[in-house]
């Protein structure tokens, strides 16, 4: 969903890692609004860094529902 106009269709811009809204042409990154939005760390490396934290939460909080 476009953060600018709310439209639900977007197209991938092949020359850059961005999506463009089909309605208003607003360009947005997949990391916008996430903890990765201002980092140059590749997503795969960031996810591997978060994995031990989520695993320790799962072990220490068995009643919590954590989708894995």
N, C-alpha and C positions, 0 to 999 in steps of 0.2 A: 504494500500500500504506500502510495506516495505521501511523504510527510508534508508536502506543500499543498496539494489539492485533494488528496484522499482517493485518487483514481487507483484502480487495482491492476492495471496492465503496465508493464515496463519492458524495455528492450535492453539487452546487453550491448554496451559499446565495446566493440572488439579491439579498438586501439588502446583502450585504458580499462582498468578493472572497475568500471562504473556501470550503473543501470540508469536509463533515462526513461522518465515517465512518458507514456504514449499520449497523454493529454496535454500537460503543460510543459513538457520537455525538461523538467527539473532533473538534475543529475545527482545521484547519491551512491555512496559506496555501501557494500554489504556490511561493513563494520561500523557504519554511522549509528550513533546512539548506543554503542556497546563499550565494554572496557578496552576494546582494541582500537577505538576510533583514532587515537593520536599516536599510535605506536608503529614502528617499522618492522616489528617482529612478525614473521610469517604466521598465519593462523594455525597451521599445523603445530608449530613449535609452542605457540601460546596454549593450545589445547593440551599438549603434553605436559606443560608446566602446571596447569590447573588440575590435571588428573589425580595426583597424590592428595590434594586437598579434598576433592570430592570423595575419594576412597576412604580417607580418614573420617569424614563426616558420616559416611554410610556405616562404618564400623562402630563409631561412638554413639550413634543415634539410630538404633534399629527400628524404632517406631516411626521415624520420619520416612515419608515417601519421596524417594529420589529416583527420578526416571533416568535410566542408564542406557 
